[in-house]
Amino acid sequence: MIRSLWTLSIHIRDFLRRYMPTNILLDAIRTRRGFKWGVPAMLLAVPYLLIASTCTNLIHNGAPEWMHLIVLLCIWNALKFLWIGPVSLVHLVRANAREHRAHQAVQRS
């Protein structure tokens, strides 16, 4: 039972990482060339939060309750984009330091 749930969760994760636009963008930011786009990508959290706020207002004014799922999804995506900014800066500093050390090692040789 647990093995089948584990396998199902692996397949769902694989599907979401391959085909969901936010995950594709975050994977592109996590590359060496994409680290510099982490901070500007944080701005994408703003539209997600606006959508979540709008849906919350609609729910309070009588919209269907299933819109709570949209609110949850938008808040989750906003948090992912807010998180990638500082993380990409740390990775960029590490990559630059690694490249600088490699460049100095080549010059010494």
Secondary structure, 3 states (H helix, E strand, C coil): CHHHHHHHHHHHHHHHHHHCHHHHHHHHHCCCCCHHHHHHHHHHHHHHHHHHHHHHHHHHCCCCCCHHHHHHHHHHHHHHHHHHHHHHHHHHHHHHHHHHHHHHHHHHC
